[in-house]
Amino acid sequence: MGGRLQGKNILITGAAQGIGLAIAKAFLREDAAVFLVDRDAALLAQAAKELQSSGGQLGYLPADITDAGTITTLVAQANEEIGQLNALVNNAGVNVFAEPLETTDEEWNRCFDINLKGAWNCCKAVLPGLIEQGGGVILNIASTHAFTIIPHTFPYPLAKHALLGMTKSLGLEYAARNIRVNALAPGYVSTQKVIDYWNGFPDPEAAKAETMKLHPGGRIATPEEIAMAAVFMISDECPFINATCLTIDGGLSVLQHPA
C-alpha cells in the first residue's frame, strides 16, 4: 500500500532548510516524488544528499525564483527528472523588517520580489501543465502576517497579505479546471529565521522568552508540524478545500492578550 502522496510529483521552493526541508522529508516519506529548489546551491546540495540517503525519487536545482525565465526552464527539467509536475509548494521567502519611512527601495523590492513575485513566477510556470493534465494542487506558505500585523515588521506583512490574495484569486480562477490553490499560515516556527529574529534584539534569550509567552501552549511550532499540515493539503484527502488558508500557530492569532 502506497503513502498518502503516492503519484504526486511536487516542486518545492526554499527547500534547503527549515520548513521547506521538513516538507520535503515528509513528502518523501509519503511516497511523493519531489524536486527541490533553493538559491543557496551548497546548502541545497547538502539537503539533497541527506534526503537521497533515505530513498525516494528526488531531483534538485539551485535557482533564483525571481527570474521567471529560469523558473520556466527549471519546471521543464523537473518534468523530465521526476515526471510531470502535479503539485507546487511555494515555500521560499525572506524576512524584510523596517520602519516604514526608512524602508529603502532595495528592501521593498527584495521583499516583494521573493515573497510575492517569486511565488507567482512558480505558479505561472506550473499552471499550464496542471491545466493540460486536468488538475493539480498549489500550496503557498504564507504566514500569520497575512492577516495580522506585528509592529516594526514592515513591509513583510504587505507581501504576505498579497500572497494570500493571490491564493484566493487563483483558487477561484482555476477551480473549474480541478486545480486547488491554498495556503498555510504558520506563526512562529523553530527555524533559523526565527533565531535570527531573536538575535536582532539586545537580549536574544529575553526575546525568545517573550515569544513563548505569547502562545497559549507556551511553545512555538516545529518545522515538522508545518510539514504534516502540508501533507494533508497536498493530498487527495481534502478535495473540496480550495482558495483558503489553514492557520498553524497554536492559537496565537486569536489570543487578544497573553495570559
C-alpha positions in Angstrom: 0.0 0.0 0.0 1.4 3.4 -1.0 1.8 6.5 1.0 -0.6 9.4 1.2 1.2 11.3 -1.6 1.9 8.4 -4.0 1.6 9.6 -7.6 2.3 13.2 -6.6 5.2 14.9 -8.4 5.9 18.1 -6.4 8.1 21.1 -6.8 9.2 22.7 -3.5 10.9 26.1 -3.3 13.1 27.2 -0.5 13.7 23.5 0.2 17.3 23.6 1.5 16.5 24.2 5.2 13.8 25.0 7.7 10.1 24.4 6.8 11.0 23.6 3.1 13.3 20.8 4.1 10.9 19.4 6.6 8.2 19.4 3.9 10.5 17.6 1.5 11.2 14.9 4.1 7.5 14.4 4.9 6.6 14.2 1.3 9.2 11.6 0.5 8.0 9.5 3.5 4.5 9.6 1.9 5.9 8.3 -1.4 5.8 11.6 -3.4 8.5 12.4 -6.0 10.0 15.8 -5.2 12.0 18.4 -7.0 13.8 20.8 -4.7 14.7 24.4 -5.5 16.7 26.9 -3.5 19.0 29.8 -4.3 21.7 28.5 -1.9 23.5 25.9 -4.1 25.7 24.5 -1.4 23.0 24.2 1.2 20.7 22.6 -1.4 23.2 20.0 -2.4 23.7 19.1 1.3 20.0 18.8 1.8 19.6 16.7 -1.3 22.4 14.4 -0.2 20.7 13.9 3.2 17.3 13.2 1.6 18.7 10.8 -1.1 20.2 8.6 1.7 16.6 7.8 2.8 15.5 6.8 -0.7 12.6 8.1 -2.8 12.5 9.9 -6.1 14.3 13.2 -5.9 15.7 15.9 -8.1 17.1 19.4 -7.3 18.4 22.5 -8.9 19.7 25.8 -7.4 17.7 28.7 -8.9 16.5 32.3 -8.2 12.7 32.2 -8.2 12.6 36.0 -9.0 13.9 35.1 -12.5 10.8 34.0 -14.5 12.8 32.6 -17.4 14.9 30.5 -15.1 11.8 29.1 -13.4 10.3 28.1 -16.8 13.5 26.2 -17.6 13.5 24.6 -14.2 9.9 23.4 -14.4 10.8 21.7 -17.7 13.7 20.0 -16.1 11.6 18.9 -13.1 9.1 17.3 -15.5 11.9 15.4 -17.1 13.5 14.2 -13.9 10.6 13.3 -11.7 7.6 13.2 -14.0 5.0 15.7 -15.0 4.5 18.1 -12.0 1.1 17.9 -10.5 1.8 19.9 -7.3 3.7 23.0 -6.2 4.7 24.2 -2.8 5.7 27.9 -2.8 7.8 28.0 0.4 10.7 30.3 -0.4 10.5 33.6 1.4 12.6 36.2 3.2 12.1 38.4 6.2 12.4 42.1 5.5 11.6 44.2 8.5 12.0 48.0 8.6 10.5 51.2 9.9 8.0 52.3 7.1 9.5 55.7 6.3 13.1 54.3 6.5 12.3 51.4 4.1 14.6 51.6 1.1 13.6 50.8 -2.5 16.0 47.9 -2.3 14.4 46.5 0.8 10.9 47.0 -0.7 11.8 45.3 -4.0 13.6 42.4 -2.2 10.6 41.7 -0.1 8.1 41.7 -2.9 10.4 40.1 -5.5 10.9 37.0 -3.3 7.8 36.7 -1.2 5.2 37.5 -4.0 6.7 37.8 -7.5 8.8 34.6 -7.0 5.7 32.7 -5.9 3.8 34.0 -8.9 6.7 33.0 -11.3 6.4 29.5 -10.0 2.6 29.4 -10.3 2.8 30.8 -13.8 5.3 28.2 -14.9 3.5 25.2 -13.4 -0.2 26.1 -14.1 -0.2 25.3 -17.9 0.9 21.8 -17.1 -1.7 21.4 -14.4 -4.4 22.6 -16.7 -3.3 20.3 -19.5 -3.4 17.2 -17.3 -6.7 18.0 -15.8 -5.9 19.2 -12.3 -3.3 19.6 -9.5 -2.5 21.4 -6.3 -0.7 24.6 -5.4 0.2 25.3 -1.8 1.6 28.7 -0.8 3.3 29.0 2.5 2.0 32.3 3.8 2.2 33.4 7.5 0.0 34.8 10.2 1.5 38.1 8.9 -1.0 37.5 6.0 -3.9 38.7 8.3 -2.4 40.1 11.4 0.3 42.7 11.9 3.3 42.6 14.2 4.6 46.2 14.7 8.0 47.1 13.3 7.9 44.3 10.6 7.1 46.5 7.6 6.9 45.7 4.6 6.8 41.9 5.2 3.1 41.7 6.1 2.1 43.6 3.0 3.7 40.9 0.8 2.1 38.1 2.8 -1.3 39.7 2.6 -0.8 39.9 -1.1 0.3 36.3 -1.3 -3.0 35.3 0.5 -4.9 37.4 -2.0 -3.2 35.6 -4.9 -4.0 32.3 -3.3 -7.7 33.1 -3.2 -7.8 34.6 -6.7 -6.0 31.7 -8.4 -8.1 29.2 -6.4 -11.3 30.7 -7.8 -9.9 31.2 -11.3 -8.9 27.6 -11.8 -11.4 25.7 -9.6 -13.3 24.6 -12.7 -10.1 23.1 -14.0 -9.8 20.9 -11.0 -6.9 22.9 -9.6 -6.9 23.7 -5.9 -4.8 26.7 -4.6 -4.5 27.0 -0.9 -2.2 28.5 1.7 -0.7 27.6 5.1 -0.2 30.3 7.7 2.4 29.3 10.2 3.1 31.6 13.2 6.4 31.3 14.9 8.3 28.2 13.9 11.7 27.0 15.3 13.8 27.8 12.2 16.9 29.8 11.7 14.8 32.7 10.6 13.2 32.9 14.0 16.6 32.5 15.7 18.0 35.4 13.6 14.9 37.5 14.6 15.6 36.9 18.3 19.3 37.6 17.8 18.4 41.0 16.4 17.4 42.1 20.0 19.8 43.2 22.7 18.9 40.2 24.8 18.0 37.3 22.5 17.1 34.9 25.3 14.6 37.5 26.7 13.2 38.0 23.3 12.7 34.2 22.9 11.0 34.0 26.3 8.6 36.8 25.3 7.8 35.0 22.1 7.0 31.8 24.1 4.7 33.8 26.5 2.6 35.0 23.5 1.5 31.4 22.8 -1.4 29.7 24.7 0.6 26.5 24.9 3.9 28.2 25.9 5.8 27.0 22.8 6.2 27.6 19.1 5.8 25.1 16.2 8.4 22.8 14.9 9.0 22.6 11.1 7.7 19.0 11.2 4.3 20.2 12.4 4.0 22.6 9.4 5.1 19.7 7.1 2.4 17.4 8.4 -0.2 20.1 7.5 1.4 20.4 4.1 1.0 16.7 3.5 -2.7 16.9 4.2 -3.2 20.0 2.0 -1.4 18.5 -1.0 -3.0 15.1 -0.6 -6.3 13.9 -2.1 -7.8 13.8 1.4 -9.2 17.3 1.1 -10.6 17.6 -2.4 -13.1 20.4 -1.5 -10.6 22.7 0.3 -9.8 25.5 -2.1 -9.0 29.2 -2.1 -8.4 29.3 1.6 -5.8 29.3 4.3 -5.0 26.9 7.2 -3.6 28.6 10.2 -0.9 26.8 12.2 0.0 29.0 15.1 -1.1 27.2 18.3 -3.9 29.8 18.8 -1.5 32.8 18.8 -3.6 34.8 16.2 -6.8 34.5 18.2 -5.3 35.5 21.6 -6.2 39.1 22.3 -3.7 39.4 25.2 -1.2 36.8 26.5 -2.2 35.2 29.8 
